[in-house]
Amino acid sequence: MASFTAGDNRRDLLLFAALGVLLLAVFMSQGTAYALRVTVEALCYALIAFGLSLQWGTAGLFNVGIMGFIAAGAFASMFISYPVNGAFWASDGPSLIGDIAVKIVIGAGLVFAVSRSGKLGLPKGLVTFLTLVTLAIAYLVVSQSLDPAARYIESEAGFVGGLGLPVYIGWGFAGVVAGAIAWVVGKICLGLRSDYLAIATLGIAQIIKTFLKNADWLTRGTQTVSPLPWPLPTASEIGFTAARSGYLVMTAVMLVIVYLLLQRAYGAPWGRMMRAIRDNEDAAAAMGKDVNRRRLQIFVFGCVLMGIGGAALIHFNTIFDPNGFLDLNHTFLIWVMVILGGPGNNRGAIFGALLVYIIWTMSEPVTLYIFDHIRTIGQSFGWQPPADLDSRALSMRVFVIGLTITLVLRFAPKGLMPERLSRKG
């Protein structure tokens, strides 16, 4: 495990103490209910930030499609845990979905078999052409079956509904789905130049969001799915504050467990090997390390954490809304958290997530407070403020976050808690 000097520990302690004071100010100024919401959501973002810090900070993988993996995990958890829709299961919908699933499996098998036909001596160019043709045919066959099935389900049952299983199973399935998507993307792109991974992840994120937004038969699309079940007693059962406090404790425990596991992996030979690949890929390959395989591992692990974090986030808010997944909130903001905290430092991921999310959420009420005083003072001198002065407060959060990350990059380019290299002894 990475060791820290006394100076490192003291500096981190002071930073977290200052963060605690800031969080206390939120509790005192905004009330317990609002402050609990901000803290729980920040901890969910910290879990997602762990995934990005693992990918970029430890392995140098540039993932700009975080939103897609969050959305995929959120949908998977919603599907597993949302109550069963009896109207769907009483209709012909399940048999139609089963028929489509069989065609997808057969199509995927054919595409895979054709892609491996080069072992029979076929030219590489011909194999690529035949693979693309097979993929196009499989897509057309599935689409022809999916469209009428979707119309039937929407007319008879509204949408598929869920499986009614416990929320914790949904969270586990969220990690599996996000990891499976990451495996497919990584298998294709990690052997290529690093910018291909960025393009691929950005593209897959938009594809996932577009699919979830338009698949009304599966996700209710823009109509949203609500209320999602909680993994703990709800506010109606134990009270609003107690319910949110319980969720806070649960997410904090999850975060601590993941932190300890990541710290152990970071200091183990596996972690040192991943940092060696990040720092000098050619040297690691010369030592006999399978670079692409190891990168694929860490890319999948990181996306698993993103999927679980996304699931925890939507269940806390009790709503699944495909339109609610935004690049600004669910990709850019995560990058700011990791950059500010310190890539490759798990303490930094926690600190960055909490600090950035507090700044992000509090910038609007603080700006409204400042604008209100400016309006009052200005009017006393005969100044007529713009009619949309209050609405401009919301856009100030982007400016504040931009200013924050600019200052950090200027004065602490490695983050407020830079990566600590392990030391022996």
URHUSUL-V800057 format. One record per helix or strand of 3 or more residues. SS is the DSSP state (2 for helix, 1 for strand). FROM is the first residue (numbers start at 1). TO is the last residue. If there is no record, write none. Layout:
SS & FROM & TO
SS & FROM & TO
This chain:
2 & 6 & 30
2 & 32 & 59
2 & 66 & 81
2 & 86 & 89
2 & 93 & 115
2 & 117 & 120
2 & 124 & 156
2 & 167 & 189
2 & 194 & 214
2 & 216 & 219
2 & 221 & 223
2 & 235 & 238
2 & 240 & 267
2 & 269 & 279
2 & 281 & 286
2 & 291 & 317
2 & 322 & 324
2 & 327 & 341
2 & 346 & 380
2 & 392 & 411
